[in-house]
């Protein structure tokens, strides 16, 4: 009889664990779905971009959105921020922008006869930086500590950022006049570089119909905040617990290791890229409603994670071979775990 009771207790315990896991996965999938539904009120298409943005939000990553003007880079970032009830800040980078303009500065208070720190626009939860490559290196460098450590040091004082914290930067790859190339160290701090493409013909028609009688884009005002900081924190904790088997961890390591030994590459990916692949794969699995990672999850994020962390050799660049082309070759070459 004791053995029967022990078996029943173990069964009940296992059932409770499964129920808890299922509830967590359902919560994160539902949260992602709600964000997508709100953004879909304004944004047409860009499904993979939105999935990657939500994944980055859940794992505390920063995003570089790259694309030609008018492709809704800024609008997509703003709509994501509107779905979350946190502080939002937008900074337009220009050639004359100084580090103190974004970080803040100490101002002398005559009444109290002491310096007081006046915080800049980076003190928000979600920061949209438009045309990040428009500002000189010293202003870009001011973002290094902010993006990596989630804090700012000014006059010997350290000011932490509040949770959640996310930088969404946009960049136009066409115009090079009056721009400053982002250093590799800064690019590496973005978990994703998302290259936004033109909409297809059907999506173009949907855009025209949607804004046919809405020239001032009033539809953007209908987007509601449906999640808060606590929801994002819970999603982050759930993503951490997503199961990934040893074979897929080895698969990620093999993909990144191949970038360091590929004859067409001048620079391969760092261990930070491996960790980014791991985190992003877990997030994509959770968004898809699964509590385990598959090779498809790794492949879905591999380009966005790696394309700004590798550099083709000068010979391949002259031939028109891009980082994305080489990533495809590597993904096809590495054996997929079963």
Secondary structure, 3 states (H helix, E strand, C coil): CHHHHHHHHHHHHHHHHHHHHHHHHHHHHHHHHHHHHHHCCCCCCCHHHHHHHHHHHHHCCCEEEECCCCCCHHHHHHHHHHCECCCEEEEECCCCCCHHHHHEEEEEECCCCEEEEEECCCCCCEEEEECHHHCCHHHHHHHHHHHHHCEEEECCEEEECCCCCEEEEEECCCCCCCCCCCCHHHHCCCCEEEECCCCCHHHHHHHHHHCCCCCCCHHHHHCCCCECHHHHHHHHHHHHCCECCHHHHHHHHHHHHHHCCCCCEEECCCHHHHHHHHHHHHHHHHHCCCCECCHHHHHHHHHHHHCCCCEECHHHHHCCCCHHHHHHHHHHHCCCCC
